[in-house]
Amino acid sequence: MTLLKYFRYVAILEGISYLLFGLTMPLKYGYDIAEPNYYVGMAHGMLFLLYCGMGLVCAIQYKWKLGFSVLVFLASLVPFGTFYLDAKYLKAKDAYGKG
């Protein structure tokens, strides 16, 4: 399995954790149920750091252009951004083996 495929999996997991984090915020502040937010927030934080680190490693190994590397980082800050990035760019790069 290639580094890019691992990065794609991490991107999807990071996107899911971001959406789950958005769902647990109302539980914490609206209903005073903090536990789900704590665990999902911790998982999201760890996946975000892993996503950024793997994105940097992929950018160096596959010699991504600076603009694309910035796009990869910005995708993690927007809801559904990692899903869009994977579907539009990463899947094609992985299919053609170009990284």
Secondary structure, 3 states (H helix, E strand, C coil): CCHHHHHHHHHHHHHHHHHHHHHHHHHHHHCCCCHHHHHHHHHHHHHHHHHHHHHHHHHHHCCCCHHHHHHHHHHCCCCCHHHHHHHHHHHHHHHHCCC
